Amino acid sequence: MLSLILIIIASAFFTGIILRVKSMASGRKGPGIFQPLKDVARLFKKGVVYSETTSFVFRIAPTIYFSSVVMAMLVVPFGQSKGIVSFNGDFIFFAYVLALGKFFSIISAMDTGSSFEGMGASREALYSMFAEPAFFILMGSIALLTGFTSFQEMFAAFHIGSYISYALAILGTFVLMMVAMVENSRMPIDDPKTHLELTMVHEVMILDNSGFDLGLILTAGYLKFAIYGTLVVNMFIGMFPYQYSIPAFFVIQLVLATGVGLIESFMARFRMSHNAQFIFVLTSVSLLIFFGVLLILGKFA
Amino acid sequence: MAFDMEIPMLTVAIIMSFAVFFIPKKWQYLFGLLLHLDVIIATSMLALDALTGASAQSPALVYLLGNPIYLVVDGLSAFFVLIVNFTILTGVLYAGGYLKPYAEKKLKADMALHYFSFLWFHISMLLVCTVRDGLAFLIVWEIMSLSSMMLVIFDHQNPKTLKAGINYLVQMHLSITFLAIGFIWVYAETGSFGFDAFLTYFGSNSNIWLFLIFFTGFGIKAGFVPLHTWLPHAHPAAPSHVSGVMSGVIVKLGIYGIFRVVSYLKADFLLLGEIVVSISVLTGLYGILNAAIRRDFKQMLAYCTIENIGIIGIGIGLGLMGLGNGSAVLYYLGFGGALLHVLNHSLFKSLLFYSAGSVYQQTHTRDMDKLGGLIRQMPNTAILFLIGALAIGGLPPFNGFVSEFVLYCGLLEGLKSSDISQITLLVFTLAGLSIIGGISVLTFTKTFGTIFLGSERQPLDHKPTEVTLIMLIPQYLIVAAMLSVAFFPQFYLNAIGNLLADMGNGRIPMPASGLSGYSKSIANINLYFLLLMAIMAVSWFARSLVLRNRSVKMETTWGCAYLAPNSRMQYTGKSFSKSLSKMFTFILVEEKKYQELRPGEIFPGNRKHRSLYHDFFENRLITFMMHQLIYAVNYFKFIQNGRVQSYVWYGIVFMLTIFVLTALNILK
């Protein structure tokens, strides 16, 4: 329950901070931190425009996408407090529920019959497929280290025994943040501010969405960022009491959002054709974590 | 007691099957349907009994080489018998609508042969699951292969179909050769063809080689890479109700065979488990990679079958590791996940083949890049295909997720082993399984999106319409079965747990607490599905509430302000998977045929560009080996010289040799 509240709070300012940092880095004052929320609120008030080519798939897809993110959010724990849904192997459910949402957002892009949106859909499908093994190897390694298989138990037992685990947590943070970048289509995988349809990935998929549906998609995106941020926080806080862990949560989320903003300000997007290879590199970082775990467990003897 | 009614009912079906040649064309289908129902009722009753614990044995039916042949139905047989029966039932019902256009064109004998083969196909599959004697097994296995070959070449006017049929026939005989070698080996060691002889054999000999021979034999049927090359040819060539049944059950009988052999194994579990897991992961990855790039949607489904066989194989390997580690939980999760996935795959794959068949029947093309926007003309088929696609990708809230979740749990459980090589293998398997899941999302979004969404890419000769109700009903039946697995997994898992306890008799104790933590999370999975559905329902309700007093406008798709877009500009399936295929050029063999622009050509005319994908193993490995073989065999051409005199001479030499050898007491 606690994690749910924290994620919702974090999602309210996460994207706003990214925008603010980007503005400041480019010498502008920039919009307020809650501007993204205001955008969504405005979208919710608008009517919708549908393409004539689309079918019911296009109508239900944003709802299903949003619901899948909400469901994934319910699985995420916070320190000692479990998520609303917590069971053995829940991280598998987490990944597959998000995949369900992705499935629908891809076919809704195909539903418009546009040449650009299909291209975005194809890229999104490819990139998220490559991000998957990194996430699974990371989680599998933590499961191996701790002997548990649910998010909450794994994170709670992560740092018992050895301080090397903090080094692994840092590597894990890298993997999770990069997965979050892929999932949310941010730099260096995808440039959300690009103006050419040919170079977009996620933005081009939702070109034809409008009004309430677009609002749902944007909200789901904010939530997703906060979800991955919370997973990162979980990698560090372990069983800390709440008076330390909750401030730590906000500090870490703030650092992550600033980091994303800075990366987006000072880096260019990778070449589209090299993106997949780059994402695949994440898998090797995950493998590094796996070997680290084997070391800690003394399996190499 | 148990077989009192079943044997006469089966006998009736077998005798009456010949009558199908003599009745008028109009009644053939109904007659066949009745015989199928007869067989289904007879065997399903028996199987349901056996699944609840009472295995049954028939009186001796015939004698082969002096050995009585019994039919034995235990839990494992019963499980497969029920899957066969259900899939055949939906297949026959679907055929009622699917074959209509053919029935008018084809000869009476053609149709009769088709129904006759289908019935024998059904009966032989049931017998494969129930006989317990090597010789009898080979005979029914052969009947199964022959009858299914007859089904594949239904459209025999098409030379490509015939070629696929012959390819299938040859490969099935390779499979039976391996099986025969295996049975004869056991016979040579123990003096018996009965399956019980395996116990004796495995008790006193090395388990590895014999198992691998059977694994190869059954693996050809099941489609493990690199023994899979018949699948992508046979499935598209066969009529859709046949490909649905073939993919749904006939490949599963290869899995049945592997399970049967596993149930007799005595030692070397760990090594065998590691071998099976490694082959299976590669099978899964190879299958789904190929599925992702195909344009022919039935061939795509065939490759996807190979992928799912890989997933099932991972479960079998895990179960073997469980036996090796003495871990009961791993045993139940591995084998249980594999069996549940067998059931699930038989459901959603037949559903996908049937709905793909409906598309083929209406459009007469299997090339997805010629289609588009069919969701408007065929909404029911589109929804059915979408459900199948979601389920096969293992996405919640459908049944595919349940079995994949059980397998993932098995993988995580396997990590508790102390052996580093096992742990490393399992972590790679974890990653492999997740990639398979990711690519299958890509594959099915591509297929569904290209066939059903967007707008029509090419004008079709006939305007497609929704298929008849008789073809839709069996598909909805399958969807109902799929949802029952998704929302009441406990029922199926209990049945599978019981049969596994029976199969592991004496080797592995059922853990006292059931499957401890795992069984709880697996048993609750339907609650999480319900929660997900509830969230969707609430969001949808909120959306309709908000949109009620908002304006809804229809416009054309945004095309970068270009004012003359046409449907040929849509993204195609081929380009959708192009970036994936570019990354795996070392295993996805693409052949391009086109004419280069010559330097002097200022006004180039029309030209064609053609690109097609080949199967890596078929193209590089098997063709190469065949060429070498033909080259070597060429040297013996002089023996077959076409002169009758030489052939008579060979006979005389042979007889003389026998005579001399016998006379000299060398040959006794």
Interface residues (C-beta under 8 A of the other chain):
Chain A: F44 K46 G47 V48 V49 Y50 S51 E52 T53 T54 S55 V57 I60 T63 I64 F66 S67 S68 V70 M71 L74 V85 F87 N88 G89 D90 I92 F93 A95 Y96 V97 A99 L100 K102 F103 I106 I107 M110 D111 T112 G113 S114 S115 F116 E117 G118 M119 A121 S122 R123 A125 L126 S128 M129 F130 E132 P133 F135 F136 I137 G140 S141 A143 L144 G147 T149 S150 E197 L207 D208 G211 F212 D213 L216 S273 A276 Q277 T283 S286 F290 L294 K299 F300
Chain B: G372 G373 I375 R376 A382 L386 L390 G393 G394 L395 P396 F401 E404 F405 Y408 C409 L411 L412 L415 K416 S418 I420 I423 T424 L426 V427 L430 A431 G432 L433 S434 I435 G437 G438 I439 V441 L442 F444 T445 K446 F448 G449 T450 L453 G454 S455 G517 Y518 K520 S521 N524 I525 Y528 L531 L532 I535 M536 S539 W540 R543 V546 L547 R550 S551 V552 K553 M554 E555 T556 T557 W558 G559 C560 P565 S567 M569 Q570 Y571 T572 S575 F576 S577 K578 S579 L580 K582 M583
